[in-house]
Amino acid sequence: MTTTVHFLRHGEVNNPDGILYGRIPGYSLSGLGVAMAERVAQWAANRDIKAVHASPLTRAQETAAPIAAQLGLTITTDERLIEASNVFEGKRFSVGDGVLWRPSAWRHLWNPFLPSWGEPYSEQVERMLQAGHAARRAAAGHEAICVSHQLPIWILRSSLEGRRFLHDPRRRECTLASLTSIVFNEDGQVTDINYSEPARDLLPKR
């Protein structure tokens, strides 16, 4: 018996000021983000999904809502799926005028392996894996969705695939509304990891 837990990154967020919103409450999906969530709900309609868990942040709850509605399920809020904490929350990160250009920020950047500016990678892996197992148990023998955020999902996948945590954020394979699907056997061991983008055609053009 296997159980698949799909770690879903939320859809696009309405963030006209271009700040790092992190765990700041109240950041909702944009119109495009809503369309992304609805697209994933369409994808989910043809799956054997028995549980929908989500980060407590607004953007994750809004992404989970149409999926749960499509499947007739109730969203389980799991604090362990929350975004990683970051000392730069609320600051702009745009090129040329971002916070990283300020010398006062450099004291937070001394160790990229931890990282020294936010929640340690090892702690992200631990809580995300715990959340994954909770979803696995809730949907034993079927499938579950865990709506979370890019960095925690990528760090969990990196750990399970044996990659080092230090990486270029621009090269994460974890786009908006993407699915990192982890297959567990009946003993809770990871047997496979897959990645897909059901809303690929809706992604903003670069």
C-alpha positions as CSV (number, residue, x, y, z in Angstrom):
1,M,0.0,0.0,0.0
2,T,1.4,3.4,-1.0
3,T,0.2,6.9,-0.2
4,T,1.1,10.0,-2.3
5,V,1.3,13.4,-0.6
6,H,1.3,16.3,-3.1
7,F,3.1,19.4,-1.7
8,L,1.4,22.2,-3.6
9,R,2.9,25.7,-3.8
10,H,0.3,28.4,-3.6
11,G,-0.8,30.5,-6.6
12,E,0.4,33.9,-7.5
13,V,0.0,36.6,-4.8
14,N,-1.1,40.1,-5.1
15,N,2.1,42.0,-4.2
16,P,2.3,45.2,-6.1
17,D,5.0,46.7,-3.9
18,G,7.3,43.7,-4.5
19,I,8.2,43.0,-0.8
20,L,9.2,39.8,0.8
21,Y,5.9,39.1,2.5
22,G,7.0,35.8,4.3
23,R,4.7,35.1,7.2
24,I,3.0,38.6,7.1
25,P,-0.7,37.9,7.3
26,G,-3.3,39.1,4.8
27,Y,-1.5,38.6,1.5
28,S,-4.1,37.2,-0.9
29,L,-4.0,35.5,-4.3
30,S,-4.1,37.7,-7.3
31,G,-6.7,37.1,-10.0
32,L,-4.2,34.9,-11.8
33,G,-3.4,33.1,-8.5
34,V,-7.1,32.3,-8.1
35,A,-7.2,30.9,-11.7
36,M,-4.2,28.8,-10.8
37,A,-5.9,27.4,-7.7
38,E,-9.0,26.6,-9.8
39,R,-6.8,24.8,-12.4
40,V,-5.3,22.6,-9.7
41,A,-8.8,21.9,-8.4
42,Q,-9.7,20.6,-11.9
43,W,-6.7,18.4,-11.9
44,A,-7.6,17.1,-8.4
45,A,-11.1,16.1,-9.5
46,N,-9.6,13.1,-11.3
47,R,-7.4,12.0,-8.4
48,D,-7.9,9.8,-5.4
49,I,-7.4,12.6,-2.9
50,K,-8.8,12.1,0.6
51,A,-7.2,14.9,2.6
52,V,-6.4,18.6,2.0
53,H,-4.0,20.2,4.5
54,A,-2.7,23.8,4.2
55,S,-0.5,26.4,5.7
56,P,-2.4,28.9,7.9
57,L,-1.3,31.9,5.6
58,T,-4.1,33.5,3.5
59,R,-2.5,32.6,0.1
60,A,-2.3,28.9,1.0
61,Q,-5.8,28.8,2.4
62,E,-7.2,30.5,-0.7
63,T,-5.3,28.0,-2.9
64,A,-6.6,25.1,-1.0
65,A,-10.3,26.3,-0.9
66,P,-11.3,25.4,-4.5
67,I,-9.6,22.0,-4.2
68,A,-11.4,21.1,-1.0
69,A,-14.7,22.4,-2.5
70,Q,-14.2,20.3,-5.6
71,L,-13.6,17.2,-3.6
72,G,-16.1,17.8,-0.8
73,L,-13.4,17.9,1.8
74,T,-12.6,20.1,4.8
75,I,-9.3,22.0,4.9
76,T,-7.0,20.9,7.8
77,T,-4.8,23.8,8.8
78,D,-1.3,22.7,9.7
79,E,1.1,25.3,11.2
80,R,4.0,23.1,10.1
81,L,3.4,23.9,6.4
82,I,3.9,27.7,7.0
83,E,6.5,29.8,5.1
84,A,10.0,29.9,6.4
85,S,10.7,32.8,8.8
86,N,13.0,35.6,7.5
87,V,14.4,38.7,9.1
88,F,13.9,40.6,5.8
89,E,10.1,40.2,5.9
90,G,8.4,43.4,4.8
91,K,11.4,44.7,2.8
92,R,11.8,45.2,-0.9
93,F,14.0,42.8,-2.8
94,S,13.8,44.3,-6.3
95,V,17.0,44.8,-8.2
96,G,18.7,48.1,-7.5
97,D,16.8,49.3,-4.4
98,G,16.4,46.1,-2.4
99,V,17.4,45.5,1.2
100,L,20.4,43.4,0.3
101,W,22.2,46.6,-1.0
102,R,22.1,48.0,2.5
103,P,25.2,47.3,4.7
104,S,23.0,47.0,7.7
105,A,21.6,43.8,6.2
106,W,24.9,42.1,5.7
107,R,25.3,41.0,9.3
108,H,22.4,38.6,8.7
109,L,24.1,36.9,5.7
110,W,27.2,35.4,7.3
111,N,26.2,31.8,6.9
112,P,24.3,30.7,3.8
113,F,24.3,27.1,4.9
114,L,22.0,27.7,7.9
115,P,20.7,30.2,6.6
116,S,21.7,32.9,9.1
117,W,18.9,35.3,7.9
118,G,16.0,32.9,8.7
119,E,14.7,29.6,9.9
120,P,17.4,26.9,9.7
121,Y,17.0,24.5,6.8
122,S,17.1,21.5,9.0
123,E,14.1,22.8,11.0
124,Q,12.2,23.3,7.8
125,V,12.8,19.8,6.7
126,E,11.8,18.4,10.1
127,R,8.5,20.2,10.3
128,M,7.6,19.7,6.6
129,L,8.3,16.0,6.9
130,Q,6.1,15.8,10.0
131,A,3.3,17.6,8.2
132,G,3.7,15.2,5.3
133,H,3.4,12.2,7.5
134,A,0.3,13.7,9.1
135,A,-1.3,14.0,5.7
136,R,-0.1,10.5,4.8
137,R,-1.8,9.0,7.8
138,A,-5.0,11.0,7.0
139,A,-5.2,9.6,3.5
140,A,-3.6,6.2,4.1
141,G,-3.6,4.2,0.8
142,H,-4.8,7.2,-1.2
143,E,-3.5,10.7,-1.9
144,A,-3.3,14.0,0.0
145,I,-2.5,17.6,-0.8
146,C,-0.4,19.9,1.4
147,V,-0.5,23.5,0.4
148,S,2.7,25.2,1.4
149,H,5.4,27.6,0.1
150,Q,8.3,27.5,-2.2
151,L,11.3,27.4,0.1
152,P,10.0,24.8,2.6
153,I,8.9,22.5,-0.3
154,W,12.2,22.9,-2.1
155,I,14.3,22.3,1.0
156,L,12.2,19.2,1.9
157,R,12.7,17.8,-1.6
158,S,16.4,18.7,-1.6
159,S,16.8,16.8,1.7
160,L,15.0,13.7,0.4
161,E,17.0,13.7,-2.8
162,G,20.3,14.1,-1.0
163,R,21.2,17.5,-2.3
164,R,22.9,20.2,-0.2
165,F,20.8,23.0,1.1
166,L,22.9,25.8,-0.3
167,H,21.4,26.7,-3.7
168,D,20.5,29.5,-6.1
169,P,16.9,30.5,-5.4
170,R,16.4,31.2,-9.1
171,R,17.0,27.6,-10.0
172,R,14.4,26.0,-7.6
173,E,12.1,23.6,-9.5
174,C,9.0,24.8,-7.6
175,T,6.9,27.2,-9.7
176,L,3.6,28.8,-8.7
177,A,0.9,26.2,-8.2
178,S,3.3,23.3,-8.9
179,L,3.2,19.9,-7.2
180,T,6.1,18.1,-5.6
181,S,4.6,14.6,-5.1
182,I,6.1,12.3,-2.6
183,V,5.2,8.6,-2.5
184,F,5.4,6.8,0.8
185,N,5.2,3.0,1.4
186,E,3.1,1.6,4.2
187,D,6.0,1.9,6.6
188,G,6.3,5.6,5.9
189,Q,9.4,5.4,3.8
190,V,9.8,7.6,0.7
191,T,9.9,5.5,-2.5
192,D,9.5,8.1,-5.2
193,I,9.4,11.8,-5.9
194,N,7.7,13.5,-8.9
195,Y,7.2,17.0,-10.0
196,S,4.4,18.5,-12.2
197,E,2.9,21.8,-13.1
198,P,-0.9,21.5,-13.8
199,A,-1.1,25.3,-14.2
200,R,2.0,25.7,-16.4
201,D,0.2,27.6,-19.2
202,L,-0.9,30.2,-16.6
203,L,2.6,31.0,-15.4
204,P,3.6,34.6,-16.0
205,K,5.8,35.0,-19.0
206,R,9.4,35.9,-18.2
